[in-house]
Amino acid sequence: MPDLNDNIALLDNSKRVILFPEAILIVDPFGNVINVDQQALKMFGGLTEQEIVGKSFFDLIVEQDKLYVEQTFQKILVEGHISDLQCNATKKDGTYLRASLSGTLFIDKLGTSKEITVVVHDITPHLSELEQVKETQRQLAEAQQIARFGSWEWDIITNKFHWTDEMYKLFSLEPQKILVDNDTLIEKAQTEDKEKIKEFIATSLGDGSGILDFRIVNPESKATQWLHVTSKTFYDAAHKPLRMVGTVHDVTHEKEIDEVKTQFLSLASHQMRGPLTTINWNAEMLLQQQVEGLSESQKKYIQELYNASKRIVLLTNDLLTVSELELGRMPFKPEKLSLSKIAKRVLEDYERTIAEKKINFKETYAEQLPEIETDLFLLKTIFHELIANAVNYTPPEGTIAMNISIDPKRANTFLIAISDSGYGIPQADQEKVFSKMFRATNAKTKVMGGTGLGLYIVKLILKVNGGEIWFSSEENKGSTFYVAIPFVPKNMDSAIKLK
């Protein structure tokens, strides 16, 4: 067997020819690193000598290969040498390195085992394409397992499906043991959500993408799980769908946290509403009945108190509406109503502000509009939020137009369009417009006191009614918000309870 002088010479890079990327480490019989060359430090991602010398060489090996490498290294003490032991090692930044290891035992003049020279070849660049694919798949599977999400692919032409292992596990199925398709997804969903999945698939095929939250029941624990599914569809030149891919993510924990927060908001809003209403009422009485006995500064303070209490009452009411809608506890009492009459009634609440700002407000109603069957409070809320936004975010002497007609593209559906010549919504903010508590950047500087809840509330209400809301907008030119709302709620069960 080689002696220690040969071992020392190996560390001198100037004395050896390197045909492939390689590194040398000197370890003791227990695998602890004694010395390394500069190439080893570089190969393992820029480690320093302090980070590797004195540590176990086996700590550089990935967990799945560690036991195998340790056992194979024992052969060196018996046979004096091993070669081409392939395994995965970990770099400093956590990425993987495919390595080929060779080891030689060095003894002193007395024949005592002292050190092992380990030569590491980086064979990552020489892996076959298949091995690289397998490695990528393994890393993806690990990531999906940690994040609790699965991915799927649907070959629409052949109607063949591929689910990742984690996708099977999310639905409590044994990986790759059964054939799956869209019916598998629908079958696993709770009864109330089955139609939503069918609509999600149809929307994904038509629009190119889709997003949906739905529920399943764990067969073992009987607990309800929330899953978040997204999709993307690929088409040919004639816009014929060819393939759909997507992900499913377990969001049960996030839903539970959201429900706790919503319940807290509901409780807090209920508790705050009474005292705030009292403050608001008393401030209004002082302004109306005691104005003659007040100094100008006292009038100013009470007016500020009244204005502030009105804003807080508005915020409290919005928070309460949001929490009741999110928890599915909002009363829904459908009755037949005249859409135009309700719109005009709500508009009366804004006549003073419209007159003060000298806004030109135009109303257009289609002739012989049928009645709508919906909840009066929810319908009025839709008009309140949309008209308030248009009035608040349109500068003095601007123009607002409200048009109510029959939707030409959707059967048995009204179309409400409210346009303004206001500040508009910056392009960068438009995708967040319907998010909870969101206000556009220019809105924050031009109009004080907004809650950022109005459009979110409208979207929740339309979810109850089976309607839709969308908009077009250009900054400094204005916005148009469109609402499509059916004559009758599409699904009365979902109208009664959102969840």
N, C-alpha and C positions, 0 to 999 in steps of 0.2 A: 504493500500500500504506500501511497505518497507520503512524504514527511512534511513538516511544517514549513520548511523553506520554500517548497513548491507552492504552498498555499499563499504565502506572503507575496510571491512573485505574480500570482494571478491578479492581485489587486492593482498592479501597475499597468494601466491601460497602454502605456507606450510600448510594452513588451508583448502585446498580443494583437492579432488581427481580428477585427470584428466583422464577421460576414453578415450577421443579422442583429437587430436590436437586442441587446442582452445586458444583463446586470449581474453583479456578483455580490453575494452576501456570505459572511462567515458566521456560522452559528455553532453553539455548543451542542453536546449530545442531547440536551433537553429541548433544543429548538430556540433558545434565546439568542438574539442577534448580538454578535461581538463587534463586527466591523462591516462596512459597506463601501462600495465604490460610488463615484459621483453619478454614474449612469443609473444606479439603483434609485438614488434619490429623485432623479429626473423621471424615471419610468413610473414611479408610484405617485406622480403628481406634484412634485416639488416638496417632498418631505425634507426635514432637516435631520442631521445626525442625531440630535437630541430626541427627536420624535420617534426614532426607530431603534437606535442602539440601546440594548438592555431590555427591549420588549420582545415578546414572543413572535417569531416569524409567522406562526399560524394565525395571528391576529390580522395578517394581511389577506388571508384567504376568506372567501365568502362563506357564510354559515353552512350552506348546503354541502360544500366540498371539504369543510375543515376536518371532519372525522376521517374521511378517506385519505386525505393528505397526511394526517398524523400517523395513521396506521402504516401507510406506505413508507414513510420516513424511517420506521423502525427497522425496515429491511436493510437500510444503510449500515446500521450497527452490526448486522450479521453478515451481509454480503459485501459491504464496502462501497456499493455504488447503486444508483438508480438512474434511469434516463427517461426523458419524454413523458413525464407525469403531467397531464393536462388538467387544468383547473381554472376557475375564475377567481381573480384577486380584486381587491378594492383599492382605488386610488384615493388620494387625500380628499378630493371633492365629492367622493361617493360614487363616481362612475366606475364601470367595470373594465377589467383588463383580462383578456384571455392569455394565459401563460402556459409555457411548457417548461417544466422544472427538471433539472438534472442535479444529482447530489453525489459528492465523493467524500469518503471518510479519510481524514488525515490523522496519523498517529505520531507520537514522539519516538525517540530512539529506544525507549524501553518497551515500546509496543502498546502503550496506553492510548486509548481513544481520547482525543483532545477536541478536535474541531471538525465541522462538516462544511465544505464549500458548496454553496447552492448557486447554480447558474440558472438565471431566469431569462427565457426568451419571450419577448412580446410577439405573440403570433396573431394578435387581433386583426391586423391588416390582411393576414393570409387565410382567415377563416373562409370557408365556402359561403356562398350567398345563402344557402339553406340554413347553415348554422347561425348566421347573423339574423335571419328571419326568426328562427327559433328563440334566439336570445331576446330579440325585441318583443316577441309574443310573451315570453316569460316575465319580462319587466312590466309589460302592460297588464298581465294578469295579476301581478303583485300590487300594482297601483290600483286596479279596480277593486281588489279585495280590501285594501286599506280604506279606500274612499267610499266603499259600499255603493258602487255603481257598475252597471253592466252596459254592454253595447250590442247592437244587433244590426243585421243587414238583410234586406229583402230584395231578391232578384225578381222584379215584377214580371218579366217576360216568362220565366220558367216557374214562377211562384214558389221558389225555394227560399228558405230562411236559414240564417246562421245566427245563433246566440253564443255569446261568450259564456264561460263557465259561471262567472259571477251573476250573469243575467238569469241563468237557471236557478241559482241559489236564492236570488231575490224573490222568486216565485215559489220557493220551497220545492224545486224539482231537482232530480239527480242529473248532473251535467251530462249532456250528450246522449242520454238514454232514450229520449222520446223525440219524435218529430214535432216541431213547433210551427205555428203560423199565427195569423192575426186572431183567429178564433181562440187560441190559447190565451192570448192577452185578455180578450173580452170575457172568456170563461172565468178567469181568475179575479176579475174586478168585482167589486160590490155591485149589487143589482142597480142601485141608483146611478152608478157611474158607467154602466155598459154602453148606453147611448152616447155618452161623452167620448168614449174611445172610438166608436164608429165615426162620429163627427170629426174627431182628430185625424183619423186616417184619410177621410174624404178631403179635409182641408189641406193636409200634407200633400196629397196627390195633386190638388188643384192649384194651391198657392206656392208650393215648393218647400214649405217648412211648417212646423207646428210645435206648440207647447201645451202641455196639459199636466195637471195634478189630479191623481185619482187614488182610490183606496182599494186595498185588498185585505183579506183576513188571514193571518198566519195560522195554518192548520194545527200547529202544535200548541201555541200559547193562546190562540183564539183572539189575540190582540189585533187591533186595526193598524195597518201600516199605510203611510202615505208615500206614493211614488211620484217622481217628477220625470216626465218623458219629453224628449225633444226629438225632432226629425229634420232631415234634409233630403229633398228629392232631386234626382238627376234625370235630365230629359235628352232626347235626341234632337236633331235639327228641326223636326216637325212638332216639337214640344210634346212628344209622346213619352210618358214616364217610363224609365228603364230600371231605375234602382233607387231604393230608399235606405238611408242609414240613420241611426239615432242612438241615443243613450237613455238609460233609465237609472235614476238616482234615488236612494232611500232618503226621504226628507222628513221622516216621522219626528225626529228630535226637534228639527226646526219648526215644524207645525205645532208641536206641543208648547214650545217656548212662545210662539206667536199667540197661541190661545191664552196662555197665562197673562201675557202683556195686554191682550185685548180685554180679558175679564177685569184686569186692574183698571184699565181706562174706563170701562163701563161703570164700574163701582165708583171711581173717583168722579166721573162726570155727573152721575146721579147725585152724589153727595154735594158737589159744588153748585149744581143748578139752583137749588133753593136759596142759599145765601146770596148768590150773585144776582138773582132776579130781584131780591129784596133791595139790594144796594142800588140796582138800576132803577127800580120803581121810585125809591125815595129821592134819588138824585133828580129824576124827572119831575117829581112833585115840587121839589124846591125851586127848580127853574120855572115851572109854570105858575105856582101860587105865591111864592115868597120873593119874587124878583124885585118888587118895589122896595123892600127893606134891606136889600143887599148892596154892598159897594161893588164897584166895577171889578176889583181884584177878587172878591168873593164869588161873583158871578163867573169869572174866568175859571176859578178853581173847581167850582161845581160842574161847569161845562166839561172841563177836562176829566173830572171823575165820571161823569155820565158817559162821555165818549169811550173812556177806557173800559168801563163796565160793559158797554154794549159790545166792544170787541171781544172781551173775555166770554160773555154769554154766547156770542157767535161761535167762538172756538169750542166752548164746552158742548154746545149743541151739535157741532160737526163731529167732535170726538165721540159723542154718544151715538150719533147716527152710524158712524163707521164701525164702532164696536158691536152695535146691534146687528148690522148687516153681516159683519165677519163671523159673528157667533151664530148666525142663522136664527136670531131671536126677534128680528124686525117683524112686527105684525103686518100681514098682507091681506087686505080686505078688498078683493076685486069688486068693482062696480062699473056700470056703464057711464062714461063721461064724454063730454064734448071737448076735444083737444083744443079747439080755438078759444072756447070760453075760459078754460083753465089758463091758457097762455095770456089772455087779456087780463084776467084777474091778477095774475102774478105781476104783470107789467105795471099795474096800478101802483105797486109798492115802490117802483123806481121812477115814477113820473116827476117827482120833485128834483131828484138828482139829474135826470135827463134835461129838465128845464134849466137848472142852474148851470149845467155845462154846455147848454145850447147845442145838444146833440140832435141831429136829424135822424129820428127813429122811424123806419118804414116797416109796415106790417103787410104781409101778403098771405091770404088763406085760400086754398083751392075750394072750389064750389062743391057742395054736397059731400062734405067729408063724413064718413061713417063715424059712429061712436067707438071709443076705445074702451076695452075692459081691463081695468088695472086699479091699483091702489091710489087714492086721491093724494095722500101725503107724499108718496114716492114720486108721483107725476109732477106735483107742484115743486118738489125738491129739484128735479131735473131742470125745470124752467128757471127756478131761482138761481141755481148755480151757473147756468149758461148765460142768462141775462146779466147777472151781477158781474161776471167776468168781462162781458162785452162792455158794459157801462164803466166799470172801474178802470179798464185798460185802454179805453178810447179817450184821447185828449179832447179838450173843449172844442166845440164846433166840428166835431167829427161826425161820421155816419155809421149807423147800425141798421142792418136789414134782417128781419125775421121772416122766413118763408116756411109754411107748413103745407105739405101736399102728400099725394100718394107716391110711394117709392116706385119708380118705373122698372126697377130691376128685381125687386123682391115682392113675392105675392103676399097680399093681405098685410101690408106693412106701410106705416106712415114714414115720411121723411121730413125731419125738422132741420133746417139750415139757418144758422145765425152767423152773419158776417159783420165784421167791423173794420174800420179804417184806423185801428189802434196801433200799439207799439209792435205787434207781431212777436213771434217766438224765435230766438236765435237757432240756427240750424243745429248747433252742438247740443242744444237742450231738448230738441223735439222728441227724441226717443224716450225721455223720462217724464213727459208731460202728465201721464196718467199714474205716476208713482205717488205713493202716500207721502205727504208733507213736502212735496217738491214745488218750488217756485222758480221760474226762469230767472236768469241772472239780471236781465234788464228790468223785470217786474219788481225785483227787490229794491231797486234804486228809484223807480218811478212811482210806485204805489206802496204805501206803508200799511201794515196791518193784515195782510192776507194770511190765510191759514195753510195754504198748500194742500187742502183736502178736497176742494170742490169737485174737480174733475175725477178724482179717485172715487168719490161718492157716486157720481153719475155712472161711472163704469160699473160699480158694484150693483147699483139699482138696475141697470140694463142687463146685467147678468141674471138678475131675478126675473126680468120680463122676457128674456130671450132676445134682447136687442143688441145693437152695436153702436159704437161711437168712434169717429175718426175726424181728422182735420187736415187743413192745408194752411200754411202760414209763411209769411215772409217778413223778416225784421224791418221795422219802420214803415211797413205798408199795410199790415193788418192780418187778420185770421178769419177763417171760416170753419165752424164746428158743425159736423153733421151727426144726426142721431137717427138711426133706423129702429123703429119700435113697432112690434106686431100689433094687430088689432086686438088679439087675445094672447096672453102668455103662452109660449110654446109648450112648457111643461109645468103644470100647476103644482106638482110635488116639489120641484126645485124652486118654484116661486115662493112656496111656504117656508122652505128651509134651504139656505144656500149650501150648507156643508154636504 
